[in-house]
């Protein structure tokens, strides 16, 4: 974990020092690296028999988490909207 934090801080420092020189090239490199990481993640998941065997269960859990997270966000946004409207003197 300490290594990850040090690498991140080194990247931040490098980015700060080179911020005016590498703006255009860095975004393309980041995109390619993200694609490569996603591909490698897919290879790892596809190669793990336990994950592939439990994919239907994992999919159901993922769907439940996604629905619950979305509903929670909608309810929180609705409550915040009501609170803001109430403070402005409008009807909620």
C-alpha positions, 0 to 999 in steps of 0.5 A: 500500500505504501508503494502505491501511495509513493507512486501516486505522489511521484506521478502527481509531482511529475505531472505538476512539473511537466503540466504545460508540456504533456497535456495532449499526449498524456490523455491518449496514453491514459486511455490506452492504459485503461483499455489495457488494464480492463483487458488484463482484468477480463483475462484474469476473471475469465481464467478464474474457474471460481468466478466463472462458476459463480457468475450467475450469483455475482451478477444477481448481487451486482444487480441488487447493489446497482438497484439499491445504490440508484434508489438510495441516490434518487431518494437522497436527491429528492430529499435534498431538493425538497429541503432546498425548495423549502429554504427558498420559500417555495412549496415542496 
